Amino acid sequence: MKCVICKQGERAPGLATVTLQRDETVVIVRGVPADICQDCGDITWKKRLHGRFTLRPKKL
């Protein structure tokens, strides 16, 4: 699948690091399944994980 950012690279499954911040609290999550552009490095999280990372910071 072509990258939507650079329009040249191909996306491939891989593991990414996600950094979440709320106020003074920072959480780093390693090994998050994602599609990563082999050219520009843009990361797209797997859809099933997106809700988990956008909702959980409220509970920190």
MARBA-3410 file (N, C-alpha, C, O; in Angstrom, 1 decimal):
60
0.8,-1.2,0.0,0.0,0.0,0.0,0.9,1.2,0.0,1.8,1.3,0.8 ~ 0.6,2.2,-0.9,1.4,3.4,-1.0,1.2,4.3,0.3,0.1,4.3,0.9 ~ 2.2,5.1,0.6,2.1,6.0,1.8,1.3,7.2,1.4,1.4,7.7,0.3 ~ 0.4,7.6,2.3,-0.4,8.8,2.0,0.3,10.1,2.2,-0.2,11.1,1.8 ~ 1.4,10.0,2.9,2.2,11.3,3.2,3.2,11.6,2.0,3.1,12.6,1.4
4.1,10.6,1.7,5.1,10.9,0.7,4.7,10.5,-0.7,5.3,10.9,-1.7 ~ 3.7,9.6,-0.8,3.1,9.2,-2.1,4.1,8.3,-2.9,3.8,8.0,-4.0 ~ 5.3,7.9,-2.3,6.2,7.1,-3.0,6.5,5.8,-2.3,6.6,4.8,-3.0 ~ 6.7,5.8,-1.0,7.1,4.6,-0.3,5.9,3.7,-0.1,4.8,4.0,-0.2 ~ 6.3,2.4,0.2,5.3,1.4,0.5,5.3,1.2,2.0,6.3,1.3,2.7
4.1,0.9,2.5,3.9,0.7,3.9,4.1,-0.8,4.1,3.7,-1.7,3.3 ~ 4.7,-1.1,5.3,4.9,-2.5,5.6,4.6,-2.7,7.1,4.8,-1.7,7.9 ~ 4.1,-3.8,7.6,3.9,-4.0,9.0,5.2,-4.0,9.8,6.2,-4.4,9.3 ~ 5.1,-3.4,11.0,6.2,-3.3,11.8,5.8,-2.9,13.2,4.6,-2.9,13.5 ~ 6.8,-2.6,14.1,6.5,-2.2,15.5,7.0,-0.8,15.7,8.1,-0.5,15.3
6.2,0.0,16.3,6.5,1.4,16.5,6.5,1.8,18.0,6.0,1.0,18.8 ~ 7.0,2.9,18.3,7.0,3.5,19.7,6.0,4.7,19.7,6.2,5.6,18.8 ~ 5.1,4.6,20.6,4.1,5.7,20.7,4.4,6.5,22.0,4.5,5.9,23.1 ~ 4.4,7.8,21.9,4.6,8.7,23.1,3.3,9.4,23.3,2.8,10.1,22.4 ~ 2.7,9.3,24.5,1.5,10.0,24.9,1.8,11.0,26.0,2.6,10.7,26.9
1.2,12.2,25.9,1.5,13.2,26.9,0.2,13.8,27.4,-0.7,14.2,26.5 ~ 0.0,14.0,28.6,-1.1,14.7,29.2,-0.6,15.5,30.4,-0.1,14.9,31.4 ~ -0.7,16.8,30.3,-0.1,17.7,31.3,1.3,17.4,31.5,2.1,17.5,30.6 ~ 1.7,17.0,32.7,3.1,16.7,33.1,3.4,15.2,33.0,4.6,14.8,33.3 ~ 2.5,14.4,32.6,2.7,12.9,32.5,3.0,12.5,31.1,2.3,12.9,30.2
4.0,11.7,30.9,4.4,11.2,29.6,4.5,9.7,29.7,5.1,9.1,30.7 ~ 3.8,9.0,28.8,3.8,7.5,28.7,4.4,7.1,27.4,4.0,7.6,26.4 ~ 5.4,6.2,27.4,6.0,5.7,26.2,5.6,4.2,26.1,5.8,3.4,27.0 ~ 5.0,3.8,24.9,4.6,2.5,24.7,5.4,1.9,23.5,5.4,2.5,22.4 ~ 6.2,0.9,23.8,7.0,0.3,22.7,6.4,-0.9,22.1,5.6,-1.6,22.8
6.7,-1.3,20.9,6.2,-2.5,20.3,4.7,-2.4,19.9,4.0,-3.5,19.9 ~ 4.3,-1.3,19.4,2.9,-1.1,19.0,2.8,-1.5,17.5,3.5,-1.0,16.7 ~ 1.9,-2.5,17.2,1.8,-2.9,15.8,1.3,-1.7,14.9,0.4,-1.0,15.3 ~ 2.0,-1.5,13.8,1.7,-0.4,12.9,2.1,-0.7,11.5,2.9,-1.6,11.3 ~ 1.6,0.1,10.6,2.1,0.1,9.2,3.1,1.3,9.1,2.8,2.4,9.4
4.3,1.0,8.6,5.4,2.0,8.6,5.9,2.2,7.1,6.2,1.2,6.5 ~ 5.9,3.4,6.7,6.4,3.7,5.3,7.9,3.4,5.3,8.7,3.9,6.1 ~ 8.3,2.7,4.3,9.7,2.3,4.2,10.5,3.4,3.6,11.8,3.3,3.6 ~ 9.9,4.5,3.1,10.6,5.6,2.5,10.7,6.8,3.5,11.8,7.2,3.8 ~ 9.6,7.3,4.0,9.6,8.5,4.9,9.5,8.1,6.4,9.7,9.0,7.2
9.1,6.9,6.7,9.0,6.5,8.1,7.7,6.9,8.8,7.5,6.7,10.0 ~ 6.7,7.4,8.0,5.4,7.7,8.6,4.8,6.5,9.2,4.9,5.4,8.6 ~ 4.1,6.6,10.4,3.5,5.5,11.1,2.0,5.6,11.1,1.5,6.7,11.4 ~ 1.3,4.5,10.8,-0.1,4.5,10.9,-0.4,3.3,11.8,-0.1,2.1,11.5 ~ -1.1,3.6,13.0,-1.4,2.5,13.9,-2.5,1.6,13.3,-3.3,2.1,12.5
-2.5,0.4,13.8,-3.6,-0.5,13.4,-4.9,0.1,13.9,-4.9,0.6,15.1 ~ -5.9,0.0,13.2,-7.2,0.6,13.5,-7.7,0.1,14.9,-8.4,0.8,15.6 ~ -7.5,-1.2,15.2,-8.0,-1.8,16.4,-7.3,-1.2,17.6,-7.9,-1.3,18.7 ~ -6.2,-0.6,17.5,-5.4,0.0,18.6,-5.7,1.5,18.8,-5.5,2.1,19.8 ~ -6.2,2.2,17.7,-6.3,3.6,17.8,-7.2,4.1,18.9,-6.8,5.0,19.6
-8.3,3.4,19.2,-9.2,3.8,20.3,-8.5,3.7,21.6,-8.8,4.5,22.5 ~ -7.7,2.7,21.8,-7.1,2.4,23.1,-6.1,3.6,23.4,-6.1,4.0,24.6 ~ -5.4,4.1,22.5,-4.4,5.2,22.7,-5.1,6.5,22.8,-4.5,7.4,23.5 ~ -6.2,6.7,22.2,-6.9,8.0,22.3,-7.8,8.1,23.6,-8.1,9.2,24.0 ~ -8.2,7.0,24.1,-9.1,7.0,25.3,-8.3,6.9,26.6,-8.7,7.5,27.6
-7.3,6.1,26.7,-6.6,5.7,27.9,-5.9,7.0,28.6,-6.0,7.0,29.8 ~ -5.4,7.9,27.9,-4.7,9.0,28.6,-5.6,9.8,29.6,-5.1,10.4,30.5 ~ -6.9,9.7,29.4,-7.9,10.4,30.3,-7.8,9.8,31.7,-8.1,10.4,32.7 ~ -7.3,8.5,31.8,-7.3,7.8,33.0,-6.0,7.9,33.8,-5.8,7.4,34.9 ~ -5.0,8.6,33.2,-3.7,8.8,33.8,-3.8,9.6,35.0,-2.7,9.8,35.7
END
